Structure formats: structure tokens, C-alpha cells
Amino acid sequence: MKELLRRYGLTLTISFIVIVAFWLLVLVILPYIYLFEASFRLYLPIDQVNGPNDVYTLSNYSTFFVTPIHRWVFLLTIVYSSAVAAISFVVAYPLAYYLSKVATNKIVPTLFLIIMIPLWVSEILRSFAWFIILSLKGPLNFALVGLGIIEEPIRWISGFQSVIIGLVYTYVLFMLFPLYNAIQSLDTNQIEAAGDLGAPWWKIHWRVILPHAKPGIASGSVMVFMLSAGSILVPSLLGSTNSRWFTEIIQQWMFESQDWNTGSAYAFLLLLLCTGFVSLVMRLFRVSLSDIAR
Amino acid sequence: MISKTSRIILNVYVAAFLIYLLAPLIIMGGAAFNDSRFPSVYPWVGWTDRWFLDLFRDTRMWNAFKNTILVALAVVAISVPIGTAAAILVNSLQGRVRTVLYGMMVAPILTPGAVIGISTLLFWHHFSVPSGLHLSTLGQCSYISAFVMLLVLARLQSFDRGLEEAALDLGASYSQVLRRILLPHLYPAIGAGAAIAFFQSIENFNTTLFTRGPYDTLTVYVFSRVRSGITPTINALALIMIAVTLLAAISYEIYRRRHEKVLLARGRGNPDSD
């Protein structure tokens, strides 16, 4: 504080603080508090709001706990989002290793440019692309039948498989970049030393590179999990009736039932889930928030 | 350091990964020219440009396009100053206060967009502000500002504070120091932050969905088109968006390489500089 005053004077310091206070209070903290508050109130007709029936209650949350299908969907969302994070790690790790330790410095910027392209294409178009590919009369089935690999077209968009395919495609880059940054910062001499001392390649990865990449793994998993669990587009485009996602239930409360109070209770549960996941990962990997947010 | 076979395997893997990343986009773009009612590249029915004509005739699309650009510009205008001020503030704090403040600032990045959207909606509803694009803008700013903050904060690490002190000692006013010394150093990060804010805003769906009220943005438009019956007009739109993106990316890359060459040439001419 003192330093701020010394460096920028009173007027500027005050304006910085006012701007940041506006952001954190009006755009972040107060909305969360109102969400929290609304989740304990009942959804009432407009003339009863602030009337005797407008009391604080846990009933929005108990709705969640007494509706087995909602609990089940919540659980499945956790399981499948974790699976997406794990698959993304497996897919992205070799590439991150290649980009940071194997590829020559000349080719890396070009590779990055190509890899970045899907990132600039919006999420909805990326899931739409997979919707086309996986559809019953889509190119994948035509190609597989044409090559004689399968006899009958497969109904890809059913159950969670298509949702997982779509989520991995959409979010794998959020795993790749933190992994790349983490492996990049490892001294190549350490890898060479391990090799010279006779370590087999898998041991080099297991004992040298992976431990060093921990902050990257943590940050990638948190991002992929959070984005997957909170995704609306992918599950509603690539999902079917037998693969519901928790965000779809929130949407139902908000739009179909117009019950914003129960909707906010469910949204708060989703927030709780993501916060819980972040702190769990921070603990497991022993990293701090500044390692995760990059 | 790495054996020949594993290098070949890695190369094959990288090539496969790139195909995996790009093939869906190519298929989606190709379907825009196929004269088949369902968007697909195979079987190929025939070449057509009617999906593009359909798209350009769609007034709802143009309206959504206009809204998207307006929101994106507003988000840039709000989140860039916020992110920059926040980075400067955090950078001159230490200890616990810094940790807590930093945590609050990055929290919106780790929050699902739906939660941000719903909480923004409820908060402003409390003050009888109806939903609409203004709320989408504010909701998006709450987390996009954090991206700008992180970019500017990273750039601040390479800032020589001696320059500020020197300017102050030589009699510059505080606002002069900010305008002439600090901000020019931060411009690259601020520019990158503005670009990211713009693209993030265009892409945003989750936050916008809950706050938009009756208004359309491009993502919402595409979403409702996909749900209400797909025609390849969406592929036409997708192809245009990808083309614009590619053009921007390539011109940036050309600019970067040229810039690098200039730096290299300068480095050769004058061995003292780097």
C-alpha cells in the first residue's frame, strides 16, 4: 500500500483501487453472494416475494438430494469429467514432451501456430464438427463401411461416448499448454544425465520428467475438469437422451421451470464441485494457485 | 538423447495429432460447399454456393453478428483497464494481502461460465436490471479481466522500476510516469490482452446464455440453428469464421518473423545489443 502511494501518488492509487474494487465486488463477489442467498429462498409468485412465505429454507438443496436422477447425473458428470481430464493428459503428454524437448527450435512456432487454430475456432463450431462426423450418415460411418471395417453404420451419438469424444477434442489444448510450459522449464541435462546413467526411457519419464511436470498436470487437469463439468454446448450437441449432464439440469430449472432459486442452488453445487476439485488437486500435487492460473 | 525408433514413433504421433485437430475443421468447412441438405462431405452431391447465399440473406444472423461485435468491443473497453489496474495493484503488494487478492482475481477463471452467468443475472435482477446484452458484457468481463490481469502481470515482471524512480526524481508527475514510462512498457501485453478479450467474448456461450435475455449473439444463433434443424448454412458461417481466424493468425506470424529478422539483423550490426 505504502509502496503504491510512493510510486503512483494518491490520485492514481485511489483510481486503481476503485477500478479493482468495482471488478471484484460488483462483478465477482457480490453476484456470488446473491447466488448463494437466492439458493436458500423459495420460488414464489411475484406477489408473495418478501411476504410471510418468503423464508430461508434448505428445500432447494433437499430437492437435489431427494431426486435420485439428479444425484446420479451429478455423479456421472464428476466421473466423466475426470475421465476427460485423464484422457486429455494421456493424449497431450507425448505431444508436450515432443514440443518442449524433441522438436527443433525452428519448427516449434509453426507447430504451435497449427495447434492454436482450433483454439480460435469457437467451442460450438468444434462440437458441431464432431456432430457431423459422428452422425449416423456422417463421414466416419461412410468411411468405415466403405473400407469394410464395419458392416452397418454405428450410432456413435448415444450414451456418453460421443460427449467424451467431443469434450476431449474441445479441451485437450488446455492440458497441452500447461504441460508444455512445465516440461519446457526442465533442464534437458537432467534427462540426458538420467539416460547416461542407464535409466530406461520409461524410468526417465516416470522419475524425472513427470515429477517436474506436476504443476502443469495440476493446472491442466483443473482447467479440463472445470470446463468439462461446466460445458453446456458439447453435452447438448453430442449427447442423447441417455446421457444427461449436470449443466442441462441447471438449464432446465432456469429456463423451463423458470425457477431461478432452485437453479441457483444447483449452480452453487456446481461451483462447490469445481472449488472442491481445485483444492483437491492443489493438495494432491502440492501446488499453489499461482501455479495453476497461468 | 533419444533413439531413432522412438523419434519416428513420436513424429508419427505428432502428425496424427495434427490431423486429429484439423480434420474435423476441414470436414466442417468442406460441407459448406456440398449440395446436400444434411451437412456432410461424403457422399459428395455437388458443388454449390447456395448455403453462403442463404447465410447472407439471414437477417437474424446479421443481427447476431452485430450484437457479438458490440459486446466484444464493450468487453475489451471494460476488461482491459480493469485487468491492467489489477495487475499494477497486485504487483506492488506483498505477503498475505497479495495472495488473497490474487486468489480472488483468478477465481472467476476457475468458475464454470454457467455459474457466472446465473449469479450475474440474479445480482442485477435484485436491482431490477433486466437481462440483456449489457449483463452478458458484465458477466464476461468478470472473468476476461482476469486473463488481461495475468498477461499484464507477467509483463510487469520484466519492468525496471528504476525507470519510474528516475522519472520521479527528475520531476515527472505521477500521471506522466504512468503514461510515458509504465504503460508504454506494458503495451505489448495490453495489446495481447485486448485481442484475447475480444476473441474470448466472441466465443463465449455459457455466460451469455443465461444473461442475454431475448438477444442473440453468434454462438447463441448457431446453437439454436443446430437444435432447430441443421442446414449447411452453419458450415458456411463456420468456414468464414475459420478463414478470418486463419488470416489473422498467419498475418501475425508473418509480422512476428519479420520482426525477429529485424532484431537479428540489428543484433549482427551491433554486437553489444541483443
Interface residues (C-beta under 8 A of the other chain):
Chain A: M1 E3 L4 R7 Y8 G9 T11 L12 S15 F16 I17 I19 V20 F22 W23 L24 V26 L27 V28 I29 L30 P31 Y32 Y34 L35 A38 V91 P94 L95 Y97 Y98 V102 A103 P109 T110 L111 L113 I114 I115 M116 I117 P118 W120 V121 S122 E123 I124 L125 R126 F128 A129 W130 F131 I132 I133 S135 K137 G138 P139 F142 A143 Y169 T188 I191 E192 G195 W201 V222 M223 M226 L227 A229 G230 S231 I232 L233 S236 L237 T247 I250 Q251 M254 W260 G263 S264 A267 F268 L270 L271 C274 T275 V278 L289 S290 I292 A293 R294
Chain B: M1 I2 S3 S6 R7 L10 Y13 V14 F17 L18 Y20 L21 L22 P24 L25 I27 M28 A31 F38 P39 S40 V41 Y42 P43 P81 I82 A85 A86 I88 L89 S92 L93 T99 L101 Y102 G103 M104 M105 V106 A107 P108 I109 L110 T111 P112 G113 A114 V115 I116 I118 S119 T120 L121 L122 F123 H125 H126 L138 G139 C141 S142 S145 A146 L150 R161 E164 S173 Y174 S175 V177 L178 F199 I202 E203 F205 N206 L209 F210 L218 T219 V222 F223 V226 R227 I230 I234 N235 A238 M241 I242 T245 L246 A248 A249 I250 E253 R256
